[in-house]
Structure formats: C-alpha cells, structure tokens
Amino acid sequence: MTQVEQEHLPSGTTSTLRNTYKIMADHYKMYEDLFGEYGDTARLTALNGDIVATRNTEYIKEIFAHNPMDYDPFAADVTEPLTGKGSLFLIQGEKHKRERRLVMPCFQGRQMRAYGELMHNVALQRLKQDTNKNGILNTYDSMNELSMEVIIRAIFGIDDESRIEEVRVALKSIMDALHPAFLFNKSLQRSFMGLGPWAKFQRHMAVGEGLIYGEINAKREQGYGDDILSLLLQAEDEDGYKFSDQTIRDHLFTLLAAGHETTAIAMTWAMYHIHKNPEVLARLKEEVDEAFAQDMPLDQIAKLPYLTGVWKETIRIYPIVPDVLRTLLEPMDLGPYRVGKGKVVSVAISAVHHDPEIYDEPEKFKPERFIEKSYKPWEYMPFGGGHRRCVGAAFAGYEMSIVLATWIHEADFELLDTEVKPKRRNLTIAPNTPVKVRVSTRK
Ligand code: HEM
C-alpha cells in the first residue's frame, strides 16, 4: 500500500496561494475561518507545507506528548543566516535533546533571581530616557531597546557601559539588515559583488560575531559570572560533552532571535491592555504599589498574582506566535485521522485561546481568569509545548512582571494610540501601531 493510500486526512482547503495569503494577512482569522468551515481539525495547504491544523485539545495533548524523534522542525532554516546551523530551532532528534538539556538549566526559575535588579534598573532608565520632552513615549520602540539591553546584560553577560553600547549597535544593525527576501529565498543569499541586502547583512554579522567571540574569550580569561553565557561556557553533560565556541555563538544568536522581539511585543501589548481597561489598571496599581511600599523583594514582586494574570492574559488574547508546527518523519494518528510522513501538524494556539468552552468571554481582557482557574498545557500555550516548548518562558515571564510593575509604579500613562489591532511582523504577530502614550511621573 502506498503512503497516500494509507493516509486519512481531514477535509480542508487546498487553495495554496489563497491560504498563504490569508496566513500573511490575518493569521488569527485564517484559523477562525478554517475551523468555522471544516471543524476542529482541518487540512490546509500553504506554500511552505501540507498542513493538518487542529484546535482539538485532545489531539494537541497527543502532539505535545508524541515521540520527538518522529518530528523535524518546521521550516526553521529561514532563521539559519542569523542563528547558525547549531541553533535549537534547526537541530533535531538526539542532538536537540542533548543540547536542550544543557541550555534549559540556564533558564530555570531560581536562576532568574540574579536578573531582577538588572531588569528593574533597565526599565527605570529606559522610561526616563525614551520619554521625549513633550512627555510622549513610543512604547514599542522603548520595549524593544529595553529587551535588547536585558539580553545583552543578562544573557551575553556584558556589563561594561561602552561595550554594551558597541554590542547594542552591532546587534541592532544585524537585526535591521535581516531581509525577508533572502530569508525566504535562499538563492538571494549571494554577495552580488558586495552589493545588496545579503552582503550588507554579512558585513554586520562579521562585526557582531567578532564581538561575541571576543566576549567568549574574555570570560574564559577573566572568570565567569551569573550570566547565561557564563553558564553555557561551563555546561557539561554526564558524558563530558561541552559546547564548542561555534555552538555557543549559535545558541546566543538563537536566544537573541527568539527572545528579543517576542518579549518586547508582549510588554507593548500589556501596556495597551492595561490602559485600555481602567479597572485592570486600578487593580494592578493597587497590587504593585503596595508591594513596593512594603519593600517586597523583586523575585516576590515577579510572582504577584494579578500582575502575573496581566501578562498571561496579554499573550493569551493575542499570542505572539499564533501556531507551532512540526514536520512528520513518520505517519501520525490523530483520532480518526492518519497524517502521512512529510506532512505537517499545526497546533493552532490562537484558536484554542479563543475557545469559549475553555475561556468564558474570550474576546475580553480578564487577567483574573488566571487567578480563578489553572489551565492545562494544551489549553494555554503561548510558549508552545512538548519537547520544543520555549526555553525562555520563565525568563520572559520574569521580565514582563518586573518591567510592568516598575513602569506602573513609577508613572501614569495615557494611551494616545487608542485602537490597536494585531498585525503580522515577520514571523510574529504584533500591534499595528507603536502604542504611543503620554507619560507623567508619579513621584
Ligand atoms: C513573550 C515572550 C516569548 C514568547 C511568546 C515565546 C514563544 C515561543 C514559542 C511559541 C516557541 C516555539 C515552541 C514550540 O515549538 O513548541 C518558542 C521557542 C523558543 N524560545 Fe521563546 N518565546 C518568548 C520569549 C523567549 C525568550 C526570552 C527566550 C530566550 C531568551 C526564548 C527562547 C526560545 C528558544 C531557544 C526556543 C526554541 C526551543 C526549541 O526549539 O527547543 N523565548 N518560544
């Protein structure tokens, strides 16, 4: 029997160009329409794959629990020019398992405590520095700078001010030079006699890599700190396996790619929702002000229940990554369906996060739902799930809590962009405006 005969796929849409267009134009709505028309599990062909997508939580549970060795990462090679071949995004099977086991401990909850003070100080400084003389702040730009600085300090472990500036400029030039044209079309990854976007990207990359290798050498010579680069340099598994410098470079650029924009977008959305909903703002202010008044340590502030509900609800209502996908190396059964090798399974995060059976009034911003109920990993999954669940989830949660608490305690904000909607931004979904606010300092 052939592969095709063995398959039993759900019904769906094979209008590849139309589907690809809908994914690019409005990813959330694409899933809403798809499941509205074909039911909870549906087929969807797009330019980058033949996909079986689901919002059925039983199937999602199975997808996350499934044998990781049967999966290849989905279309992850678009990130290769930045993250390198050794990135967690690109590796698979035993190699992924081994590398991830060494990276994970660097991001465990207790490790975060070392970064609280740093996140608080960067938040205070950015608020001051990025508010212009008319009291106006562009939230997205400020959060973007802020999360970049946190990565440079906490992950790359750089604390010398002039070095921070040098690395910030280099990394920003790399990120700005990343061009969708060559990311999605490998034939454009050519120098064209030193001209064009690829050549420009390569020049910036050479500067950035030089700085990163310099930091690696400096740490080896001058001693290790609390930062994640130091932990990666010392990591070793029971077989004596250690990261090469090249692999460390790839992991650092992966952490930058995965952790910078995502966290900035989440904090920008949070500021929008908090100030769009006066009752949320009032309750949050009360909780946070009381904590600072009592001199509560930052690692306890990071766990305040309503504050935690605010960031969780922020990435429930508009998940920054709308779905996670896995390419099948072996056929997979999902309920009555049999999905063949080479096909892709997709967990439609945005659709589950808006299922009224799981979330009452799903269109409403209600942080208290996370105090009243705890959700299963297949009901709430802004960080994906299973063997590839986001390694930076605890770090991102900690940063969101500390930064939001700091800003809300420090100042009052008036929303100037009052109607903000989700919009695609490269591989993520972000606000369609910079979320401008008027700032007045409270003390
Ligand atoms: C609000 C912020 C963030 C969101 C919403 C987010 C979301 C995600 C999602 C959905 C995935 C894919 C998971 C899957 O395939 O099941 C992922 C993977 C990943 N994230 Fe995050 N992330 C965030 C912040 C961070 C931060 C701060 C870091 C590190 C500093 C980070 C590092 C990673 C890495 C390395 C992976 C790849 C894991 C693997 O393939 O094994 N992320 N993230």
Boltz pocket constraint, residues with backbone or C-beta under 6 A from the ligand:
constraints:
  - pocket:
      binder: B
      contacts: [[A, 88], [A, 89], [A, 100], [A, 254], [A, 255], [A, 256], [A, 258], [A, 259], [A, 260], [A, 262], [A, 263], [A, 266], [A, 315], [A, 320], [A, 321], [A, 323], [A, 324], [A, 325], [A, 381], [A, 382], [A, 383], [A, 384], [A, 385], [A, 386], [A, 387], [A, 388], [A, 389], [A, 390], [A, 391], [A, 392], [A, 393], [A, 395], [A, 396]]
      max_distance: 6.0
